[in-house]
Amino acid sequence: MASAFEYAPAPESRSVVDIAPSYGLFIDGEFTEAAEGKVFKTVSPSTEEVLSEIAQAGEADVDRAVKAARKAFVKWSALPGSERAKYLFRIARIIQERSRELAVLETLDNGKPIKETRDADLPLVAAHFFYYAGWADKLDHAGFGANPRPLGVAGQVIPWNFPLLMLAWKIAPALATGNTVVLKPAETTPLTALFFADICRQAGLPRGVVNILPGYGDAGAALVAHPDVDKVAFTGSTAVGKEIARTVAGSHKKVTLELGGKGANIVFDDAPIDQAVEGIVNGIFFNQGQVCCAGSRLLVQESIHDELLDSLKRRLSTLRLGDPLDKNTDIGAINSSEQLARITSLVDQGEAEGAERWSPACELPSAGYWFAPTLFTNVTQAHTVARDEIFGPVLSVLTFRTPDEAVAKANNSAYGLSAGVWSEKGSRILAVANKLRAGVVWSNTFNKFDPTSPFGGYKESGFGREGGRHGLEAYLAPSSPEGER
């Protein structure tokens, strides 16, 4: 869109982060080669530049890491909560001190804009460690019985869309409650997890308490299936979540699954249009729509459909797509060629089924993985773009006439992770929110997170909660009778 004011380039310097040519697995406090000697390359999505070569964990490495975590568990779980808290506070402070370095690294490896990693991801990462450090010596008062005990070794598998933030969601409560960890980051975004391993050493964390195993799905499957893992925490696709559920069924393992979503963002006719448009944009185009709780379905009351859609299109025409390291960039790169292919296929299917596609004029860079912000109108609940999780910058617009119709359409989904309600009437918001089958419902906002607030879903969006006091429960067991462990 033509503008009297153009933004000058404002790139963040890459010099603040020093990426080594290669990285090993982090097991028992040391970086080490994979048992089979395999490696893979991690690539910057915005340029397709190879950033580093990473050791690829296999089954033998998983076994080695679990044994290290089991050995460390004996002393770590015996520490008073106040002593464990000191390590967590130390980690949180180091993350704050190194936040600029970590933000640039996350943007390089993931493709999301620097203003998101700098202003959202990193502050939340540190906040989670600070928050759970505060709980470490108060577990008797968390509401899970007197003297609750840790489970043991936690096997954690995290996704590529919020690599460091998902690490914090998993590791902070696990360590606060006295568990030890073996974590597998996504193969496309291993770097911030490996830098976190260095932070653990910098903080003086005892050897084996945290182990980081970069690798592919086979490493994650081996970790989930390992007989000496007591707790499995997974964030990722619903399909993989179902495989994990089948694997652990009948075992002693405690499980939390945070899976896919198809969030409904409901806008009533009394909502402030400009504010709602900003919330819609944040709800679906934040992190290029690669968010499990993205508001990918817009349900707008029929009487304001045209007005809101015109305003939304004007706003989308001002979004800046390009270099993720530029502080003015709103839309970064898609994380991988595979994800870009999936988005493209589903969008093509939406067009073939008769939905009307619209994107603002947008020049895509020649290198890297990019997809323009996209709207679909004339969408019905039967359309693929209204049912399937696209995990990209694609919004499907549907209409409703009454609150009951809005609720029925919002709940007409296999998923149940998030929703948003926009209205000036608090009574309407509460009435609608109570009927929505979604784990998180935002009121006149979207995609707002806080470490004190639990997060999780229903139906095919998984089960269990992460964050807040509720996030402790998945890592605790009731106190055993005297003498038992």
C-alpha positions as CSV (number, residue, x, y, z in Angstrom):
1,M,0.0,0.0,0.0
2,A,1.4,3.4,-0.9
3,S,2.4,5.5,2.1
4,A,3.8,9.0,2.5
5,F,6.2,7.5,5.1
6,E,8.5,4.7,4.3
7,Y,10.4,2.7,6.9
8,A,14.2,2.7,6.5
9,P,15.9,-0.7,7.1
10,A,16.6,-1.3,10.7
11,P,18.4,-4.6,10.9
12,E,19.5,-6.1,14.2
13,S,23.2,-7.0,14.2
14,R,24.1,-10.7,13.9
15,S,27.4,-10.0,15.6
16,V,25.8,-10.4,19.0
17,V,25.6,-14.1,18.5
18,D,28.5,-16.5,17.8
19,I,27.3,-19.7,16.1
20,A,29.8,-22.5,16.2
21,P,30.3,-24.6,13.0
22,S,29.1,-27.7,14.8
23,Y,27.4,-28.7,18.0
24,G,27.2,-32.0,19.9
25,L,24.5,-33.6,22.1
26,F,24.4,-32.3,25.7
27,I,24.5,-35.3,28.0
28,D,25.6,-35.4,31.6
29,G,26.9,-31.8,31.6
30,E,29.1,-32.2,28.5
31,F,28.7,-31.8,24.7
32,T,29.4,-35.1,23.0
33,E,29.1,-36.7,19.6
34,A,26.2,-39.0,18.7
35,A,26.9,-42.7,19.2
36,E,26.3,-43.4,15.5
37,G,28.3,-40.3,14.4
38,K,25.3,-38.9,12.4
39,V,24.9,-35.1,11.9
40,F,22.3,-32.9,10.3
41,K,22.3,-29.2,9.2
42,T,20.1,-26.5,10.6
43,V,19.1,-23.8,8.1
44,S,18.0,-20.2,8.4
45,P,14.4,-20.1,6.9
46,S,14.7,-16.6,5.6
47,T,17.9,-17.2,3.5
48,E,18.3,-21.0,3.3
49,E,21.8,-20.4,4.7
50,V,23.3,-23.3,6.7
51,L,23.8,-22.0,10.2
52,S,25.5,-25.0,11.8
53,E,26.0,-28.8,11.8
54,I,24.3,-30.6,14.6
55,A,24.9,-34.1,16.1
56,Q,21.8,-36.3,15.5
57,A,20.7,-38.3,18.5
58,G,19.7,-42.0,18.2
59,E,18.4,-44.7,20.5
60,A,21.7,-45.3,22.2
61,D,22.1,-41.6,22.9
62,V,18.6,-41.4,24.4
63,D,19.5,-44.3,26.7
64,R,22.7,-42.6,27.7
65,A,20.9,-39.4,28.5
66,V,18.1,-41.1,30.5
67,K,20.7,-42.9,32.6
68,A,22.5,-39.6,33.2
69,A,19.2,-38.0,34.2
70,R,18.3,-40.9,36.5
71,K,21.7,-40.7,38.2
72,A,21.4,-37.0,38.7
73,F,17.8,-37.4,40.0
74,V,19.0,-38.9,43.3
75,K,20.8,-35.8,44.5
76,W,18.6,-33.2,42.7
77,S,15.4,-34.4,44.1
78,A,16.9,-34.5,47.6
79,L,17.9,-30.8,47.5
80,P,15.6,-28.5,49.5
81,G,13.3,-26.5,47.3
82,S,15.0,-23.3,48.3
83,E,18.3,-24.7,46.9
84,R,16.7,-25.8,43.6
85,A,15.2,-22.3,43.4
86,K,18.6,-20.7,43.5
87,Y,19.6,-22.5,40.3
88,L,16.3,-21.5,38.6
89,F,16.7,-17.9,39.6
90,R,20.3,-18.0,38.3
91,I,19.1,-19.4,35.0
92,A,16.4,-16.7,34.7
93,R,18.9,-14.0,35.3
94,I,21.4,-15.3,32.8
95,I,18.6,-15.6,30.2
96,Q,17.9,-11.9,30.8
97,E,21.6,-11.0,30.5
98,R,21.9,-12.9,27.2
99,S,18.4,-12.1,25.9
100,R,19.6,-10.0,22.9
101,E,21.9,-12.9,21.8
102,L,19.2,-15.5,22.2
103,A,16.6,-13.3,20.4
104,V,18.8,-12.9,17.4
105,L,19.6,-16.7,17.4
106,E,16.0,-17.6,17.6
107,T,15.1,-15.3,14.7
108,L,18.0,-16.8,12.6
109,D,17.0,-20.4,13.3
110,N,13.2,-20.1,13.3
111,G,12.5,-17.2,10.9
112,K,10.1,-15.2,13.1
113,P,10.6,-11.4,13.3
114,I,13.1,-10.1,15.8
115,K,10.5,-7.8,17.5
116,E,8.6,-11.0,18.4
117,T,11.6,-12.9,19.8
118,R,12.9,-9.8,21.5
119,D,9.7,-8.4,22.9
120,A,7.6,-11.5,23.5
121,D,9.5,-14.8,23.5
122,L,12.6,-13.9,25.6
123,P,10.7,-11.9,28.4
124,L,8.3,-14.9,28.7
125,V,11.2,-17.4,28.8
126,A,12.8,-15.6,31.7
127,A,9.5,-15.0,33.4
128,H,8.7,-18.7,33.5
129,F,12.0,-19.5,35.2
130,F,11.4,-16.7,37.7
131,Y,7.9,-17.9,38.4
132,Y,8.7,-21.5,39.0
133,A,11.7,-20.7,41.0
134,G,9.3,-19.0,43.4
135,W,7.3,-22.3,43.6
136,A,10.2,-24.6,44.3
137,D,10.1,-24.2,48.1
138,K,6.3,-23.9,48.4
139,L,5.1,-27.2,46.9
140,D,3.4,-28.2,50.1
141,H,1.1,-25.3,49.6
142,A,0.4,-25.8,45.9
143,G,-2.8,-27.8,46.6
144,F,-1.5,-31.3,45.6
145,G,-1.2,-32.7,49.1
146,A,1.4,-32.5,51.8
147,N,5.0,-33.2,50.8
148,P,4.3,-34.1,47.1
149,R,7.3,-35.8,45.5
150,P,8.8,-35.6,42.0
151,L,8.2,-38.3,39.5
152,G,11.7,-38.9,38.3
153,V,13.0,-38.4,34.7
154,A,10.9,-36.3,32.4
155,G,11.2,-36.9,28.7
156,Q,10.2,-33.7,26.8
157,V,9.7,-33.1,23.1
158,I,9.1,-29.6,21.9
159,P,8.1,-28.0,18.6
160,W,9.8,-25.5,16.2
161,N,7.4,-22.6,16.4
162,F,8.4,-21.3,19.9
163,P,11.7,-23.3,20.5
164,L,13.0,-21.5,23.6
165,L,9.7,-20.6,25.1
166,M,8.4,-24.2,24.9
167,L,11.7,-25.3,26.5
168,A,11.0,-22.9,29.4
169,W,7.4,-24.2,29.7
170,K,8.7,-27.7,30.0
171,I,12.0,-27.5,31.9
172,A,11.1,-24.8,34.5
173,P,8.3,-26.7,36.3
174,A,10.2,-30.0,36.0
175,L,13.3,-28.7,37.7
176,A,11.3,-26.7,40.3
177,T,9.5,-29.9,41.4
178,G,12.7,-31.9,41.7
179,N,12.6,-33.9,38.4
180,T,15.5,-34.2,35.9
181,V,15.0,-33.7,32.2
182,V,15.9,-35.2,28.8
183,L,14.6,-32.8,26.1
184,K,14.5,-33.2,22.4
185,P,14.2,-29.9,20.4
186,A,12.7,-29.9,16.9
187,E,15.2,-30.7,14.2
188,T,14.7,-27.4,12.4
189,T,15.3,-25.3,15.4
190,P,17.9,-26.9,17.7
191,L,20.2,-23.9,18.4
192,T,18.5,-22.0,21.3
193,A,18.1,-25.3,23.2
194,L,21.9,-26.0,22.7
195,F,22.6,-22.4,23.9
196,F,20.4,-23.1,26.9
197,A,22.6,-26.1,27.7
198,D,25.5,-23.7,27.9
199,I,23.4,-21.5,30.2
200,C,22.9,-24.5,32.5
201,R,26.6,-24.9,32.7
202,Q,27.1,-21.2,33.3
203,A,24.5,-21.4,36.1
204,G,26.4,-24.3,37.7
205,L,23.5,-26.7,37.3
206,P,24.6,-30.2,38.5
207,R,25.6,-32.6,35.7
208,G,22.8,-34.7,34.2
209,V,19.9,-32.6,35.6
210,V,19.2,-31.2,32.1
211,N,20.1,-33.2,28.9
212,I,19.5,-31.9,25.4
213,L,19.2,-34.3,22.4
214,P,18.8,-32.7,19.0
215,G,17.5,-35.2,16.4
216,Y,14.6,-36.4,14.3
217,G,11.3,-38.2,15.2
218,D,13.0,-41.5,15.9
219,A,14.9,-39.9,18.8
220,G,11.7,-38.5,20.1
221,A,9.9,-41.8,19.8
222,A,12.8,-43.6,21.6
223,L,12.6,-41.0,24.4
224,V,8.8,-41.4,24.8
225,A,9.1,-45.2,24.8
226,H,12.1,-45.5,27.1
227,P,11.1,-47.6,30.2
228,D,13.0,-45.4,32.6
229,V,11.2,-42.2,31.7
230,D,8.5,-41.4,34.2
231,K,6.9,-38.3,32.6
232,V,6.3,-37.4,29.0
233,A,5.5,-33.9,27.9
234,F,4.9,-33.1,24.3
235,T,3.9,-30.1,22.3
236,G,3.3,-30.6,18.6
237,S,0.9,-32.1,16.1
238,T,-2.2,-34.0,17.0
239,A,-1.1,-36.9,14.8
240,V,2.1,-37.4,16.8
241,G,0.3,-36.8,20.0
242,K,-2.0,-39.7,19.3
243,E,1.1,-41.9,18.6
244,I,2.5,-40.9,21.9
245,A,-0.7,-41.7,23.7
246,R,-0.7,-45.2,22.2
247,T,2.9,-45.7,23.1
248,V,2.5,-44.8,26.8
249,A,-0.9,-46.5,27.2
250,G,-0.8,-49.1,30.0
251,S,2.6,-47.8,31.4
252,H,3.4,-46.0,34.6
253,K,4.2,-42.7,32.7
254,K,2.4,-39.5,33.4
255,V,1.6,-37.6,30.2
256,T,0.7,-34.1,29.1
257,L,-0.1,-33.3,25.4
258,E,-0.5,-29.8,24.0
259,L,-1.5,-30.4,20.4
260,G,-3.1,-28.6,17.4
261,G,-5.9,-26.0,17.3
262,K,-8.3,-24.2,15.1
263,G,-9.2,-21.2,17.3
264,A,-12.3,-19.2,16.8
265,N,-12.1,-15.4,17.1
266,I,-15.7,-14.2,17.6
267,V,-16.5,-10.5,16.9
268,F,-19.9,-9.2,17.9
269,D,-21.6,-6.1,16.4
270,D,-20.9,-3.9,19.4
271,A,-17.1,-4.6,19.4
272,P,-14.7,-1.7,18.8
273,I,-13.8,-2.4,15.1
274,D,-10.2,-1.0,15.1
275,Q,-9.3,-2.7,18.4
276,A,-10.8,-6.0,17.1
277,V,-8.9,-5.7,13.8
278,E,-5.6,-5.4,15.8
279,G,-6.6,-8.5,17.8
280,I,-7.5,-10.4,14.7
281,V,-4.1,-9.6,13.1
282,N,-2.2,-10.5,16.2
283,G,-4.3,-13.7,16.6
284,I,-3.5,-15.2,13.2
285,F,-0.4,-13.4,11.8
286,F,1.8,-13.4,14.9
287,N,4.7,-15.8,14.2
288,Q,3.3,-16.2,10.6
289,G,0.3,-18.0,12.0
290,Q,2.5,-20.9,13.2
291,V,0.9,-20.9,16.6
292,C,-1.2,-23.8,17.9
293,C,-3.7,-21.4,19.5
294,A,-3.9,-19.1,16.5
295,G,-7.3,-17.4,15.8
296,S,-7.4,-19.0,12.4
297,R,-11.3,-18.9,12.2
298,L,-12.8,-15.4,12.3
299,L,-16.5,-15.5,13.2
300,V,-18.0,-12.0,12.6
301,Q,-21.5,-10.9,13.2
302,E,-23.3,-10.5,9.9
303,S,-24.3,-6.9,10.3
304,I,-20.7,-5.7,10.6
305,H,-19.1,-8.2,8.2
306,D,-18.4,-5.7,5.3
307,E,-17.2,-2.9,7.6
308,L,-14.8,-5.2,9.5
309,L,-13.5,-6.9,6.4
310,D,-12.7,-3.6,4.7
311,S,-10.8,-2.4,7.8
312,L,-9.0,-5.7,8.1
313,K,-7.9,-5.6,4.5
314,R,-6.6,-2.1,4.9
315,R,-4.6,-3.2,8.0
316,L,-3.1,-6.2,6.2
317,S,-2.0,-3.9,3.4
318,T,0.3,-2.1,5.9
319,L,2.0,-5.2,7.2
320,R,5.7,-5.5,6.3
321,L,7.0,-8.9,5.1
322,G,10.7,-9.5,4.8
323,D,14.0,-9.8,6.7
324,P,13.1,-11.2,10.1
325,L,16.1,-9.4,11.6
326,D,14.7,-6.0,10.6
327,K,13.0,-4.4,13.6
328,N,10.2,-3.1,11.3
329,T,9.2,-6.5,9.9
330,D,5.8,-7.8,10.8
331,I,5.7,-11.1,8.8
332,G,8.8,-13.3,8.8
333,A,9.7,-16.5,7.0
334,I,7.9,-19.9,7.2
335,N,10.0,-22.3,9.3
336,S,10.8,-24.9,6.6
337,S,10.2,-25.9,3.0
338,E,8.0,-28.8,4.3
339,Q,5.8,-26.4,6.2
340,L,5.6,-24.1,3.3
341,A,4.5,-26.9,1.0
342,R,1.7,-27.9,3.5
343,I,0.4,-24.3,3.7
344,T,0.4,-24.0,-0.1
345,S,-1.4,-27.3,-0.5
346,L,-4.2,-26.5,1.9
347,V,-4.6,-23.0,0.5
348,D,-4.9,-24.4,-3.0
349,Q,-7.4,-26.9,-1.7
350,G,-9.4,-24.0,-0.2
351,E,-9.6,-22.2,-3.6
352,A,-10.5,-25.4,-5.4
353,E,-13.4,-25.9,-3.0
354,G,-14.8,-22.5,-3.8
355,A,-13.6,-20.2,-1.0
356,E,-12.5,-16.7,-2.2
357,R,-8.8,-16.0,-1.5
358,W,-7.3,-12.5,-1.0
359,S,-3.8,-11.3,-0.2
360,P,-2.4,-7.8,-0.1
361,A,0.1,-6.8,-2.7
362,C,3.2,-8.4,-1.3
363,E,6.7,-8.9,-2.8
364,L,8.2,-12.2,-1.6
365,P,12.0,-12.5,-1.2
366,S,13.7,-14.7,-3.8
367,A,15.5,-16.9,-1.2
368,G,13.9,-18.5,1.8
369,Y,10.4,-19.8,2.6
370,W,7.7,-17.2,2.4
371,F,3.9,-17.0,2.3
372,A,1.9,-13.8,2.0
373,P,-0.9,-13.0,4.6
374,T,-4.0,-14.6,3.2
375,L,-7.8,-14.2,3.8
376,F,-10.5,-16.6,2.8
377,T,-14.1,-15.3,2.5
378,N,-17.3,-17.1,1.5
379,V,-16.2,-19.9,3.7
380,T,-18.5,-22.6,5.1
381,Q,-17.9,-25.0,7.9
382,A,-17.5,-27.8,5.4
383,H,-14.4,-26.1,3.8
384,T,-11.0,-27.7,4.5
385,V,-9.6,-24.2,5.4
386,A,-12.3,-23.9,8.1
387,R,-11.6,-27.4,9.6
388,D,-7.9,-28.3,9.2
389,E,-5.1,-26.7,11.1
390,I,-3.0,-24.9,8.4
391,F,-0.4,-23.5,10.7
392,G,0.4,-20.6,8.5
393,P,-0.7,-16.9,7.9
394,V,-4.1,-17.9,6.6
395,L,-7.5,-16.7,8.0
396,S,-10.9,-18.1,7.2
397,V,-13.8,-15.7,7.6
398,L,-17.3,-17.0,8.5
399,T,-20.4,-15.1,9.7
400,F,-23.1,-15.6,12.4
401,R,-26.3,-13.9,13.4
402,T,-26.9,-14.8,17.0
403,P,-24.7,-15.6,20.0
404,D,-26.0,-19.2,19.9
405,E,-25.0,-19.6,16.3
406,A,-21.5,-18.2,17.1
407,V,-21.0,-20.7,19.9
408,A,-22.3,-23.6,17.7
409,K,-19.9,-22.7,14.9
410,A,-16.9,-22.1,17.2
411,N,-17.4,-25.5,18.9
412,N,-17.9,-27.2,15.6
413,S,-14.3,-28.3,15.5
414,A,-12.2,-31.4,16.3
415,Y,-10.0,-29.0,18.3
416,G,-10.5,-27.1,21.5
417,L,-7.5,-25.1,22.4
418,S,-8.3,-21.4,22.2
419,A,-11.0,-18.8,21.4
420,G,-11.5,-15.0,21.6
421,V,-14.6,-13.0,22.2
422,W,-15.0,-9.3,21.2
423,S,-17.8,-7.2,22.7
424,E,-18.4,-4.2,24.8
425,K,-20.7,-6.2,27.1
426,G,-19.0,-8.1,29.8
427,S,-22.1,-10.1,30.5
428,R,-22.2,-11.3,26.8
429,I,-18.5,-12.2,26.9
430,L,-18.9,-14.3,30.1
431,A,-22.0,-16.0,28.8
432,V,-20.4,-16.9,25.5
433,A,-17.0,-17.9,27.1
434,N,-18.8,-20.3,29.4
435,K,-20.2,-22.2,26.5
436,L,-17.0,-22.4,24.4
437,R,-15.2,-25.7,24.5
438,A,-11.8,-24.2,24.5
439,G,-9.0,-24.4,27.1
440,V,-8.2,-20.7,26.8
441,V,-10.7,-17.9,26.0
442,W,-9.4,-14.3,25.6
443,S,-11.7,-11.3,26.1
444,N,-11.1,-8.3,23.8
445,T,-7.6,-9.5,23.1
446,F,-5.7,-12.5,21.7
447,N,-2.5,-14.4,22.2
448,K,-1.7,-13.0,25.6
449,F,0.4,-15.2,27.8
450,D,1.6,-15.1,31.4
451,P,3.5,-17.7,33.4
452,T,0.9,-17.6,36.2
453,S,-1.9,-18.7,33.8
454,P,-2.5,-22.3,32.8
455,F,-2.6,-23.3,29.2
456,G,-4.0,-26.4,27.5
457,G,-6.9,-27.7,25.5
458,Y,-9.8,-30.2,25.0
459,K,-10.6,-32.8,22.4
460,E,-7.9,-33.2,19.8
461,S,-6.0,-30.3,21.3
462,G,-4.7,-32.6,24.0
463,F,-4.9,-32.8,27.8
464,G,-3.1,-31.5,30.8
465,R,-2.2,-27.9,31.6
466,E,1.1,-26.1,31.4
467,G,1.8,-22.8,33.2
468,G,0.6,-21.5,36.6
469,R,0.1,-23.6,39.7
470,H,-1.6,-26.2,37.5
471,G,1.6,-26.7,35.6
472,L,3.2,-28.2,38.7
473,E,0.7,-31.1,39.0
474,A,2.0,-33.0,35.9
475,Y,5.4,-33.3,37.5
476,L,4.3,-34.3,41.0
477,A,3.0,-37.4,42.7
478,P,1.3,-37.7,46.1
479,S,3.6,-38.4,49.0
480,S,4.4,-42.1,49.5
481,P,3.9,-43.9,52.8
482,E,6.9,-43.7,55.1
483,G,9.9,-45.5,53.7
484,E,8.6,-45.9,50.1
485,R,9.8,-44.0,47.1
